[in-house]
Amino acid sequence: MAIDFYGVFTLLMVLTAASSYINFRYLKLPPTIGIMIIALICSVGLVFAGKISISFKSIPQSIITSVDFESLLMRVMLSFLLFAGGVHIDIQKLKKQMAAICAYWFESCYYIYFPCIAQGGGLKRTFFRLCRGRDGFCWPGSFRGWAWLR
């Protein structure tokens, strides 16, 4: 039984939405804690059901082994997780922390960009160091951070 990335993601979202509804309607705990408790109860239930019958163990095991979770996380779920994290940003609280954010930004510039500029290569040299391939040359599309998009 092979399920593609979007099938697993859809299954996880449906289970999360159902457990969130159960938490909201009956448990009335904070959302994170309620969903975690329901997930733990379901996990323990699957373990005990696997002890009773092998079919309860083989179906979830085949689903889990058929999915490459690194690709699922990087190709499918990362954009949703970043969007969900960005939705909950309070701009007023962010404005209050502007001095700390600017201090961290200047510190990162001091330790990353300024030494590269001081070496004489400038930012162009820094970019070529980042995107250099295994053979030492910077070919188009060889930027290491974008390799998972191919």
N, C-alpha and C positions, 0 to 999 in steps of 0.2 A: 504494500500500500504506500505509494509515493505521493507526497503532497508538495506542491511547489511553494515558493516563498510567500506569495500572496495568500495562499490557502492557510498556511500556518499563522501568518499575521492576522488574517481575518478570524481564525479560530481563537487566537489569543485575545483579540479585541472583543469578540462576542462573549467569551468567558469573563473578561474583566468588566464589561458592561453589566452582565447578569449579576456578578458578585457585588458590583457597586450598587445596583438596584436593591439587592437583598440587604446590603448594609444600610442603605438609606431608609428602607421601609421598615426593617425589623431590628437590626442591631443598634443603629443610631450612634455608631462610633465615628471618629474622624476618618475621612476616606482612605488614607494610606494605611492606617492600622486595620480598618475593617476588611479591606481587600486582602491584606497580608494574612489576616487570621483565616479568612475563607480559603485562600490559596493553601495555607498550611493544613487545614482540615481536609481539603480535596486531595492533597498529596499523601497524607496519612491514610486516607480512605483508599487511595489507589494501591498503596503498599500492602494494606491488609487484604484488599481484594486480590492482589497478585499472589498472596500466600494461599488463598482459598482456591482460586482457579487460575490456570496458566494463561487463559485468553485475556484476562484483565491486565496481565503483565506484558503480553506480547504486542498488543495493539499500540499502546503508548510508546513502547520501546522501539517498534518499527518506525513510528512517526518521528521520534527524536533522532534515531540514527540515520534517517533518510534526508535530514535537513542539514545544510552547512550553515551553522549559526553565525559564523563570521560574515558570510555574504548576506544572510538575512538581516543582520544588524546594520551593516554598512550600506547595503543597496536599498533596503526597504524601510527599515524602522528609524534610521538616523534622522531623516528629514522630519518625520512625524514627532520624534522626541525633541528635536531642536525647536520646532514650531510650538509644541506644548510648553516647553520651558520658556520660550519668548513671550507667550501669551500672558504669563503670570508675572511679568516684570512690572513693578510699580515705578513709574517715571518720577514721581515726587521723591521716593526714597533713593532713587538713582541720582537725582540732582543733589541730594544731601551728601552723597558719597563722592561727588565730583573731584574733590581734592585728592582723595586716596586713589581714585582711578587714574588721574593725571600723574600722580607720583609713580604709580606702577608703570605707566606708559613711558615716562621719562627714564625710569630705571631700566626697562627693557631696551630702550634705544641706546642707553649708555653701554650696556653689556653686549648687545648684539650688533647694532649698526655702526656705532662709532669705531670699534676696533677694526672693522672691515674697511671703513673709509680711511682710517689711519694707516693701514697697510698699503694704501695706494690703489687698491682695486675699485673702490667705490661700491655703489649698490649693484652695478651691473655684474661685478665679480661675485658678489654675494649671491645674486640670483643664479648665476651659472654654477656656483658651488652647490646650491640646493638641487638643481635639476640635472646635475651631471649623471650620466649613465654609468654602467659597470665598466665600460671601456674608457672612461675619462672624458668623453665628448658629450656635449649637450645636444642631443637630437630632439626634434620636435616631438612632444608627447612623452618625454622620458622623465618628467617631473615626478619624483617619488611619491608625493602626496596625492597625486591624481591617478595612480595606477589602478585603484579599485574601480574607477569609472569605465575602464576599457572592457 
